[in-house]
Amino acid sequence: MMGSWGMGWFGGVFIILFWILVIVALVFFIRWLVRTTGNGQKQGLSRSRALEILKERYARGEINTQEFDEKRRLLES
């Protein structure tokens, strides 16, 4: 029976590395999922950016005061 030594200690090391890789991949996937569903901080940033754009449009005269107030209330709610 030549070559029946198996992987020896390296088999255990590779299994541990495999599971570490699986756990790291799961952590990154969950973080990505939370960020893309809007529950993360990006939603707050998009609201503040939308309010900035609304203020710019109002300053340029593209919308009147009534439209500005309505849209601002919607963004802040």
N, C-alpha and C positions, 0 to 999 in steps of 0.2 A: 504494500500500500504506500506508494510514493506520493508525497504532496498532500497528506491528509492532516496537516497541521492546522488548517483553517486560517482565520485571520488573527487569531491570538488576541492580544490586548487591543489591537487597533480596531477590532470590531466594536468594542464597547465605546471607544473614543468617537468613532464615526456615528454611532447611534446617538450619543449625547450631542454632538455637533448638529446632527439632523434635527433633533427636537428643539434645540436652541434656535435654529434657523426657522422652523415652523412657528415658534412662539413670536419671534421678531416679526415675521411676515404677518401674523395675525394682528399684532399691535399696530403696525403701519396701516393695515387694511381698515381696522376700526377707526383709527384717527382720520383716515381719508374719508370714510363713510360719514363720520360726524361732521366734518367740515363741509362736505358736499350737500348734506341735508339741510343746511342753514341753521343748525343748532349751535354752531360755533360762533366765533367772534366776527366772521366775515359778514354776517347779516347786519350787525350794528354798523360796520364800516360802510356798507352799501347804502344804508339809510342816511348816514351823515353826508355821503357823497350826493345822494339824490336831493337832499335839502340844499346843499351848496349849488347844485345846478338850478334848482328852483329859484334861489335867491339871485343867481346870475340872470336868469330869464326875466325876473321881475325888474332888476336894475336896468336891463336893456330895453324894457318896455314891451316885451313880447307878450306878457300877461298882465291883466289888471289886478287891482288890490283884492277884489272879491275872489278871483281865481287863485291868487297866491294864498290867501287865508284858507280856502277850502283844501287845497293840495297840501299845505303845511299841516293842517289838522289831521289829514289822512296819514301823512308820513309819521307824525308824532304819536299816533294812536297804536 
